[in-house]
Structure formats: structure tokens, C-alpha cells
Amino acid sequence: MTSTTDTTAPTNSTGGTAPVDTGATTGQTDEQARDRASLLPRLPAELTDHGKCPFDPPAGLTELSAEAPIHRVVTRDGDPAWLVTGHAAARAVLADPRMSSDRMRRPGVLEKLSPAMRERVLDEKARAGGFIAMDAPEHTRYRKLLTGQFTVRRMRQLGPRINQIVTDHLDAVLAQGPPVDLVTAFALPVPSLVICELLGVPYADRAGFQSWTAKLLTLGTPLEKLFEIGDQLRDFMLALVADKRARPADDLLSGLIQSGTEPALTDHELVNIANLLLIAGHETTANMLALGTFGLLDNPEQLAALRADPSGVEAAVEELLRYLPIIHLGLMRHALADVEVGGQRIAEGDLVLVSIQAANRDGAHYADPDALDLTRARGPHLSFGHGIHQCLGQQLARVELAVGFTELLRRLPGLRLAVPQDEVPLREDMAIYGVHSLPVTWDV
């Protein structure tokens, strides 16, 4: 569960936030376009488009990174922003309590919105529990409550069940025979089933929430559609919360209901927390499984070494997370006070975008940063974020990725692409990077 909806701006009706936008949206009125520009600032294409290589940061981003750790840029809508590309500067911004995650606190944002949109984003029921868009002390209450549910011990206890889920899906892949789309057959269903079991969400409902999530994370989805889909997700989870209140079980959602916290969590808080965890829990790990496999196939020597010595899988997972961060659009903050970062003065109210792609390839922090080296000594990459918003589910993600890569390479000998590399469709139109499909074959 790598850091995900923290890449975002306005609170929507799932209790989460909508992604930094880099694409155009058609069919909007002028008012809707202004609302979108206010809530979803768009980076220039040269800083977001991967070009010919699906594994390297955009060329424009790489050029900026070589110059300095922080840069003054202009969004596609003409608004100024700071872009952080250096590793140390990124950690400083993400750890600084003067850098706010609550976009509604930024001066002038609410004033720019239409009355209808302002009412939407300030809806208390929709914002309740949306901890990734909160600052301390509001954020602290939810974070402490959830940290108790995501302990390292509990995540490791899930290992046998994750092994079984991975085994079952690879059994089905082998029974079907090559070629298969690894996304639909393996990378997406494995973490979906894991997070459903952890939360207590019926896996039979996966088609619905996966479809809603895909639309929420599509950069071109109009704002009104985002809210409409968010309402559908809320209704879905409200019914589940009611069921868990009546018939609690041994799952995380029931645990939150019975946590004994004072004040008790409301239905709306539970709904928004659960939807955030549900979305993050399947979308991020699914795309890391697929993109990581794609990256390994592009580095056959590294793949062969990992297959020969699977004991190195934990280090390999960390390197794949560093090398191929799925958070490709940046984490959004704004300054609550004047702050100095990387030798630059950021003024109160300034918008700040932290590029995880660039920070994870910072040559001042990593030796030979553009090389995939699965034996690299483990270091603090930023793919799970940093500071108070660092990903809650990172230990779960690590277990899923380690088991997934190990068994995938063990059970599918000669794993390789079934299509030319340039025919693999990339998720550049999505808030979470990866591949839409990954056709593969293997030796039978």
C-alpha cells in the first residue's frame, strides 16, 4: 500500500482527495474549468510525460533535478508553484509541520471556487475522517487509531494468508496457460483480496469498487463525476458499516467500530477512513506488482539473479520501490508560514509539489541512481512518503510484494513479455502510475 491519495488536492466525497491533474478534461463549462484549475493544479507536460522510456522520470524533470533541489515553476494554468526534486529537500518539506496537507487552508482557494463547489468541498460529512487531507492535531487522532491496526507484527501474521492468495492465483494462471494479462490475472486481484479480507469488505463486490476507483484516479474525469462516484462509494461503505455495527467480525473495520475511542467514530468517519484504505490498499500495490515485474523484465540480469537467490527479495522490493515509484505526479503541500528549503525561501501560502520520482533518483543521495540494482544497500526512499503522512500500510505492501515477486519468478520460468515493450500501455492518464495491462508468457 504505497502512498497514494496523498498526491492530491481537494477533499471529495470519499473522504479522500482528488489527484494532481496533468491532463485535459472535455465537456466542462467555464465555471467547472475554473473550479478544476483551482483545486487540481496541472504541471507542465515536460515534467509529467515519460516519453520513450517507461522507467525513467520525464526528461524535463531530470534536467531540473540536475540544477538544484527546488525550483520555481508555473502550472499549466499559469499559477506559480515550488517543485521539490532533491531527496533531502523533499524529506524536509514532508516532515515540516508548517507544510499543510489541507488544501482548503490555502489562502484564496475557497474564494476562487463557485458557490456549488465550495459547498461540496466544505461538506463536513464528506470531510469527516479524511485524515490524509488533515494537519495536526486533527490528523493525529486518526493516525494513532489506525497505527494500532497496522502493526508490523499484524502484517507479518498475514504472511501465510498472503502466500495462499498468491499461490491460488498463480495456480489459475498456470491452468489458463500463456499468454495472460498479468494485471487482471494476478497483480490486481491479489492485493484486492488481501485488503478486502483485512478491512472486512466482501470480495464479491470488487468489480464495483475497482471500477469506481479507476474512474476516481483517471486524471481526465470531470470534477462533478468525481463527486458522483465518491457518493456511490460512500453509499456502498455506509451499508457495510451498518452491517459491521450489527454483526461485528474479526476485521479492521469492526475493530475501528469497537475501538473504544472517545469520541466514538461516526458512520461518516468510518466510511471515509475505510474507503481511503480500500482504494490505497489495492490500487497502489497492484500497480507496484505490475510495474515492478515490467521493470524486472527490462533488466533480465537482475531478474535472473533474484530468481537464483530469492533470499534477496526484501532488498529487491526496496530497490524496485525506489526505482519505479508509482506516485509520479508529486505530493502537494502549501506553506503555513515562511519556510526555507534547499536554500530557497518559500513564502506563506505558496504551493509546493514534491516529486517522488526525482527525489528517488537524486544523485546526491544515491550512487548511480538511474541503475536498477537489486543488491543496493537499503536506504530511505520516499515511495511511502515521509513525515506524519507516511503510508500506514507500507509493511503490508512489503509483504505482498515480497511474496508476489518471489512466487511469480519461481513458478513462471522464462517469464517474458508477450508483446513488444512499446506496446505495453502505460498509466500516464492516472494518478497512480503503472501499466494498464502486462501481457506475458513463459516456458511451459
C-alpha positions as CSV (number, residue, x, y, z in Angstrom):
1,M,0.0,0.0,0.0
2,T,2.3,2.8,-1.2
3,S,1.5,6.4,-0.6
4,T,-1.3,7.3,-2.9
5,T,-4.2,9.7,-2.4
6,D,-1.7,12.0,-0.6
7,T,-0.8,13.0,-4.2
8,T,-3.8,15.1,-4.1
9,A,-5.7,18.3,-3.7
10,P,-9.4,18.8,-2.8
11,T,-11.4,16.7,-0.4
12,N,-14.0,14.8,-2.2
13,S,-17.0,12.8,-1.1
14,T,-15.0,9.6,-0.4
15,G,-13.2,11.5,2.3
16,G,-10.0,11.3,0.3
17,T,-8.7,13.9,-2.1
18,A,-8.5,14.3,-5.9
19,P,-5.2,13.9,-7.8
20,V,-2.9,16.5,-9.1
21,D,-4.1,16.9,-12.6
22,T,-1.9,16.7,-15.7
23,G,-4.5,16.1,-18.4
24,A,-7.2,18.0,-20.1
25,T,-10.9,17.4,-19.4
26,T,-13.5,18.0,-22.1
27,G,-17.2,18.8,-21.7
28,Q,-16.8,21.3,-19.0
29,T,-18.4,24.7,-18.6
30,D,-16.1,27.7,-17.9
31,E,-17.1,27.7,-14.3
32,Q,-16.3,24.0,-13.9
33,A,-12.9,24.6,-15.7
34,R,-12.1,27.4,-13.2
35,D,-13.1,25.1,-10.2
36,R,-10.8,22.4,-11.6
37,A,-7.9,24.7,-12.1
38,S,-8.3,26.0,-8.5
39,L,-8.5,22.5,-7.0
40,L,-6.3,20.5,-9.3
41,P,-3.2,22.4,-10.4
42,R,-1.6,21.0,-13.6
43,L,2.1,20.6,-14.1
44,P,3.7,21.3,-17.5
45,A,3.7,18.3,-19.8
46,E,7.6,18.2,-19.9
47,L,7.5,17.5,-16.2
48,T,5.0,14.7,-16.3
49,D,5.2,12.8,-19.7
50,H,7.6,9.9,-19.6
51,G,8.4,9.9,-23.3
52,K,10.0,6.8,-24.8
53,C,11.3,5.2,-21.6
54,P,8.5,4.0,-19.2
55,F,11.0,3.5,-16.3
56,D,12.8,6.9,-16.2
57,P,11.4,10.2,-14.9
58,P,10.4,12.7,-17.6
59,A,13.3,14.4,-19.3
60,G,12.3,17.8,-18.2
61,L,12.2,16.7,-14.6
62,T,15.6,15.1,-14.9
63,E,17.1,18.3,-16.3
64,L,15.7,20.3,-13.4
65,S,16.9,17.9,-10.8
66,A,20.5,18.3,-12.1
67,E,20.4,22.0,-11.5
68,A,19.1,22.4,-7.9
69,P,16.9,20.6,-5.3
70,I,14.0,23.1,-5.5
71,H,12.6,25.1,-8.4
72,R,10.1,27.9,-9.2
73,V,7.7,26.6,-11.9
74,V,4.4,27.7,-13.4
75,T,1.5,25.3,-13.7
76,R,-0.4,24.8,-16.9
77,D,-3.0,27.3,-15.7
78,G,-0.3,30.0,-15.1
79,D,-0.1,29.8,-11.3
80,P,3.3,29.8,-9.6
81,A,4.5,26.8,-7.5
82,W,7.6,25.3,-6.0
83,L,8.8,22.0,-7.3
84,V,11.0,20.0,-5.0
85,T,13.3,17.4,-6.7
86,G,16.1,16.9,-4.2
87,H,15.9,14.0,-1.7
88,A,16.9,16.0,1.4
89,A,14.7,18.9,0.5
90,A,11.8,16.5,-0.1
91,R,12.2,15.0,3.3
92,A,12.4,18.4,4.9
93,V,9.2,19.5,3.3
94,L,7.3,16.4,4.1
95,A,8.4,16.4,7.7
96,D,7.7,20.1,8.3
97,P,4.5,20.9,10.3
98,R,4.4,24.3,8.6
99,M,3.7,22.5,5.3
100,S,0.0,21.8,5.2
101,S,-1.8,18.9,3.5
102,D,-5.2,20.6,3.9
103,R,-5.7,22.4,0.6
104,M,-8.8,24.2,2.0
105,R,-6.5,26.1,4.3
106,R,-4.5,27.7,1.5
107,P,-5.3,31.4,1.1
108,G,-7.6,32.2,-1.8
109,V,-8.6,28.6,-2.7
110,L,-12.1,28.7,-1.4
111,E,-12.7,32.2,-2.8
112,K,-11.9,31.0,-6.3
113,L,-14.5,28.3,-6.3
114,S,-18.1,28.5,-7.5
115,P,-20.7,28.5,-4.7
116,A,-21.8,25.0,-5.6
117,M,-18.2,23.6,-5.5
118,R,-17.4,25.5,-2.3
119,E,-20.4,23.8,-0.6
120,R,-19.2,20.4,-1.9
121,V,-15.6,20.7,-0.6
122,L,-16.7,22.0,2.8
123,D,-19.3,19.3,3.4
124,E,-18.4,18.1,6.9
125,K,-19.9,14.6,6.3
126,A,-17.7,14.2,3.3
127,R,-14.5,15.6,5.0
128,A,-15.0,13.6,8.2
129,G,-12.2,11.0,8.7
130,G,-10.3,12.2,5.6
131,F,-7.0,12.2,7.5
132,I,-4.7,12.4,4.6
133,A,-6.0,15.9,3.9
134,M,-5.7,17.0,7.6
135,D,-3.0,18.6,9.6
136,A,-2.1,18.0,13.3
137,P,-3.9,17.9,15.7
138,E,-6.9,16.7,13.8
139,H,-4.8,14.2,11.8
140,T,-3.1,12.9,15.0
141,R,-6.3,11.4,16.4
142,Y,-7.0,9.3,13.3
143,R,-3.3,8.4,12.8
144,K,-2.9,7.0,16.3
145,L,-6.1,5.0,16.0
146,L,-5.1,3.4,12.7
147,T,-1.4,2.9,13.6
148,G,-2.7,0.4,16.2
149,Q,-4.3,-1.6,13.4
150,F,-1.3,-1.6,11.1
151,T,1.5,-3.0,13.3
152,V,4.5,-4.8,11.8
153,R,3.5,-7.9,13.8
154,R,0.0,-8.0,12.5
155,M,1.2,-7.5,8.9
156,R,3.7,-10.3,9.2
157,Q,1.0,-12.6,10.7
158,L,-0.9,-12.1,7.4
159,G,2.0,-13.7,5.6
160,P,0.6,-17.3,5.4
161,R,-2.7,-16.0,4.1
162,I,-1.0,-13.8,1.5
163,N,1.1,-16.8,0.5
164,Q,-2.1,-18.8,-0.1
165,I,-3.8,-16.0,-2.1
166,V,-0.7,-15.7,-4.3
167,T,-0.5,-19.4,-4.8
168,D,-4.2,-19.7,-5.7
169,H,-3.9,-17.0,-8.3
170,L,-0.7,-18.5,-9.8
171,D,-2.4,-21.9,-9.9
172,A,-5.1,-20.3,-12.0
173,V,-2.6,-18.5,-14.3
174,L,-0.8,-21.8,-14.9
175,A,-4.1,-23.6,-15.5
176,Q,-5.0,-21.0,-18.1
177,G,-1.6,-21.1,-19.8
178,P,0.2,-18.3,-21.7
179,P,-0.2,-15.7,-22.7
180,V,-2.0,-13.9,-19.9
181,D,-2.5,-10.3,-18.8
182,L,-0.6,-10.2,-15.5
183,V,-2.6,-7.2,-14.3
184,T,-6.0,-8.8,-14.5
185,A,-4.9,-12.3,-13.6
186,F,-2.5,-11.6,-10.8
187,A,-1.4,-8.0,-9.9
188,L,-4.8,-6.6,-9.3
189,P,-6.8,-9.4,-7.7
190,V,-4.1,-10.4,-5.1
191,P,-3.9,-7.1,-3.2
192,S,-7.7,-6.6,-3.7
193,L,-8.4,-9.8,-1.9
194,V,-5.9,-9.0,0.8
195,I,-7.3,-5.6,1.6
196,C,-10.9,-6.9,1.4
197,E,-10.1,-9.6,4.0
198,L,-8.2,-7.1,6.2
199,L,-11.0,-4.5,6.1
200,G,-13.9,-6.9,6.1
201,V,-15.2,-5.8,2.6
202,P,-16.9,-8.6,0.6
203,Y,-14.6,-9.6,-2.2
204,A,-17.7,-10.3,-4.3
205,D,-18.1,-6.5,-4.5
206,R,-14.6,-6.0,-6.0
207,A,-15.9,-5.2,-9.6
208,G,-17.9,-2.3,-8.3
209,F,-15.2,-0.6,-6.2
210,Q,-12.4,-1.3,-8.7
211,S,-14.4,0.4,-11.4
212,W,-15.2,3.4,-9.1
213,T,-11.6,3.6,-8.1
214,A,-10.3,3.6,-11.6
215,K,-12.6,6.5,-12.5
216,L,-11.6,8.4,-9.4
217,L,-7.9,8.1,-10.3
218,T,-8.3,8.9,-14.0
219,L,-6.9,12.4,-14.5
220,G,-9.5,13.4,-17.1
221,T,-12.5,12.6,-15.0
222,P,-14.6,15.8,-14.6
223,L,-14.9,17.1,-11.0
224,E,-18.7,16.6,-10.9
225,K,-18.2,13.0,-12.0
226,L,-15.5,12.5,-9.2
227,F,-18.1,13.6,-6.6
228,E,-20.8,11.4,-8.2
229,I,-18.5,8.4,-8.0
230,G,-17.5,9.4,-4.5
231,D,-21.2,9.4,-3.4
232,Q,-21.6,5.9,-4.8
233,L,-18.6,4.7,-2.8
234,R,-19.9,6.3,0.3
235,D,-23.3,4.6,-0.1
236,F,-21.5,1.3,-0.6
237,M,-19.4,1.7,2.5
238,L,-22.3,3.1,4.6
239,A,-24.2,-0.1,4.1
240,L,-21.1,-2.2,5.1
241,V,-20.6,0.0,8.3
242,A,-24.2,-0.6,9.3
243,D,-23.7,-4.4,8.8
244,K,-20.5,-4.3,10.9
245,R,-22.2,-2.4,13.7
246,A,-24.9,-5.1,13.8
247,R,-22.6,-8.1,13.2
248,P,-19.0,-7.3,14.1
249,A,-16.3,-9.7,12.9
250,D,-12.6,-10.2,13.1
251,D,-11.6,-7.4,10.7
252,L,-10.2,-3.9,10.7
253,L,-13.5,-2.1,10.1
254,S,-15.1,-4.0,13.0
255,G,-12.1,-3.2,15.1
256,L,-12.4,0.5,14.4
257,I,-16.1,0.4,15.4
258,Q,-15.2,-1.4,18.7
259,S,-12.1,0.6,19.4
260,G,-13.5,2.4,22.4
261,T,-12.1,5.8,21.2
262,E,-13.6,8.9,22.7
263,P,-15.5,10.4,21.0
264,A,-16.6,7.3,19.1
265,L,-16.1,7.3,15.3
266,T,-19.2,8.3,13.5
267,D,-20.5,6.4,10.5
268,H,-19.2,9.1,8.2
269,E,-15.7,9.0,9.7
270,L,-15.7,5.2,9.4
271,V,-16.9,5.3,5.8
272,N,-14.3,7.8,4.7
273,I,-11.4,6.0,6.5
274,A,-12.5,2.7,5.1
275,N,-12.7,4.0,1.6
276,L,-9.3,5.6,1.8
277,L,-7.8,2.3,3.0
278,L,-9.7,0.3,0.4
279,I,-8.5,2.4,-2.5
280,A,-5.0,2.7,-1.3
281,G,-4.8,-1.0,-0.4
282,H,-5.5,-2.4,-3.8
283,E,-4.6,0.3,-6.4
284,T,-1.1,1.0,-5.2
285,T,0.2,-2.5,-4.5
286,A,-1.4,-3.8,-7.7
287,N,0.4,-1.2,-9.8
288,M,3.7,-1.8,-8.0
289,L,3.4,-5.5,-8.6
290,A,2.8,-5.0,-12.3
291,L,5.2,-2.1,-12.9
292,G,7.9,-3.9,-10.8
293,T,7.5,-7.0,-12.9
294,F,7.8,-4.9,-16.1
295,G,11.0,-3.3,-14.7
296,L,12.5,-6.7,-13.9
297,L,11.7,-7.9,-17.4
298,D,13.6,-4.9,-18.7
299,N,16.6,-5.9,-16.6
300,P,17.0,-9.7,-17.3
301,E,20.3,-10.0,-15.4
302,Q,18.7,-8.6,-12.3
303,L,15.7,-10.8,-12.7
304,A,17.9,-13.9,-13.1
305,A,19.9,-13.0,-10.0
306,L,16.7,-12.7,-8.0
307,R,15.3,-15.9,-9.3
308,A,18.6,-17.7,-8.4
309,D,18.7,-16.2,-4.9
310,P,15.1,-15.3,-3.7
311,S,16.5,-14.6,-0.2
312,G,17.4,-11.1,-1.6
313,V,13.7,-10.3,-2.3
314,E,13.3,-7.8,0.6
315,A,16.2,-5.7,-0.7
316,A,14.9,-6.1,-4.2
317,V,11.5,-4.8,-3.2
318,E,13.0,-1.7,-1.7
319,E,15.1,-1.0,-4.8
320,L,12.1,-1.5,-7.1
321,L,10.1,0.9,-4.9
322,R,12.9,3.5,-5.2
323,Y,13.5,2.9,-8.9
324,L,9.8,2.8,-10.0
325,P,7.7,5.0,-7.7
326,I,4.1,4.8,-8.7
327,I,3.5,8.3,-7.3
328,H,4.6,10.1,-10.4
329,L,2.8,13.4,-10.1
330,G,4.0,14.7,-6.8
331,L,2.8,15.2,-3.2
332,M,1.1,18.5,-2.7
333,R,1.6,20.9,0.3
334,H,1.3,24.6,0.9
335,A,3.3,26.7,3.4
336,L,1.5,27.9,6.6
337,A,4.5,30.3,7.3
338,D,7.6,31.4,5.6
339,V,10.0,28.4,5.3
340,E,13.5,28.0,3.9
341,V,14.1,24.8,2.0
342,G,17.1,23.9,-0.2
343,G,18.4,27.5,0.0
344,Q,15.1,28.9,-1.2
345,R,12.6,31.0,0.8
346,I,9.1,29.6,0.4
347,A,6.5,32.2,1.4
348,E,3.4,31.7,3.5
349,G,0.6,30.4,1.2
350,D,2.9,29.2,-1.6
351,L,2.0,25.9,-3.3
352,V,4.7,23.2,-3.1
353,L,4.9,20.0,-5.1
354,V,7.3,17.2,-4.1
355,S,8.4,15.0,-6.9
356,I,9.0,11.4,-5.5
357,Q,10.3,10.3,-8.9
358,A,13.1,12.9,-8.9
359,A,13.9,12.6,-5.2
360,N,14.3,8.8,-5.5
361,R,16.8,9.4,-8.4
362,D,18.8,12.1,-6.6
363,G,22.5,11.6,-7.5
364,A,23.5,13.5,-4.3
365,H,21.8,10.8,-2.2
366,Y,22.2,7.6,-4.3
367,A,25.2,6.2,-6.2
368,D,24.4,5.5,-9.9
369,P,20.7,6.5,-9.2
370,D,19.4,5.6,-12.7
371,A,20.5,2.0,-12.4
372,L,18.3,-0.8,-11.1
373,D,20.5,-2.6,-8.6
374,L,18.6,-5.2,-6.5
375,T,21.6,-5.6,-4.2
376,R,21.7,-1.9,-3.4
377,A,22.1,-1.3,0.4
378,R,18.7,-0.4,1.8
379,G,18.2,3.4,2.1
380,P,15.4,5.7,2.9
381,H,13.5,6.1,-0.4
382,L,10.3,8.2,-0.4
383,S,7.9,6.0,-2.2
384,F,5.9,5.6,1.0
385,G,6.1,9.3,1.7
386,H,7.7,10.8,4.8
387,G,6.6,12.6,8.0
388,I,3.2,12.3,9.6
389,H,1.5,11.2,6.3
390,Q,3.9,8.3,5.6
391,C,1.9,5.4,4.3
392,L,0.2,3.4,7.0
393,G,0.1,0.2,5.0
394,Q,3.7,0.1,4.0
395,Q,4.5,-3.1,5.9
396,L,1.6,-4.9,4.3
397,A,2.7,-3.7,0.9
398,R,6.2,-5.0,1.5
399,V,4.9,-8.4,2.5
400,E,2.6,-8.6,-0.5
401,L,5.4,-7.5,-2.9
402,A,8.0,-9.9,-1.5
403,V,5.7,-12.9,-1.7
404,G,4.3,-11.9,-5.1
405,F,7.7,-11.4,-6.8
406,T,9.2,-14.5,-5.2
407,E,6.4,-16.8,-6.3
408,L,5.9,-15.2,-9.7
409,L,9.6,-15.8,-10.7
410,R,9.7,-19.3,-9.1
411,R,6.5,-20.6,-10.7
412,L,6.7,-19.0,-14.2
413,P,10.1,-20.0,-15.6
414,G,11.3,-17.9,-18.6
415,L,8.8,-15.2,-17.8
416,R,8.9,-12.5,-20.5
417,L,6.7,-10.0,-22.4
418,A,4.3,-11.4,-24.9
419,V,4.3,-8.1,-26.8
420,P,7.0,-5.6,-27.8
421,Q,7.8,-3.3,-24.9
422,D,6.4,-0.2,-26.6
423,E,3.0,-1.9,-26.9
424,V,2.6,-2.1,-23.1
425,P,0.0,0.6,-22.2
426,L,1.2,3.0,-19.5
427,R,-1.0,4.6,-16.9
428,E,0.2,8.2,-17.6
429,D,-3.5,9.1,-17.6
430,M,-3.9,8.0,-14.0
431,A,-2.9,9.5,-10.6
432,I,-1.2,6.2,-9.8
433,Y,1.4,5.2,-12.4
434,G,1.9,1.7,-13.7
435,V,0.6,-0.3,-16.7
436,H,-3.0,-0.8,-17.8
437,S,-2.1,-4.3,-18.9
438,L,1.0,-6.5,-19.0
439,P,0.8,-9.4,-21.5
440,V,3.3,-12.1,-20.5
441,T,4.3,-15.6,-21.5
442,W,6.6,-18.2,-20.0
443,D,8.2,-21.6,-20.7
444,V,5.7,-24.5,-20.5
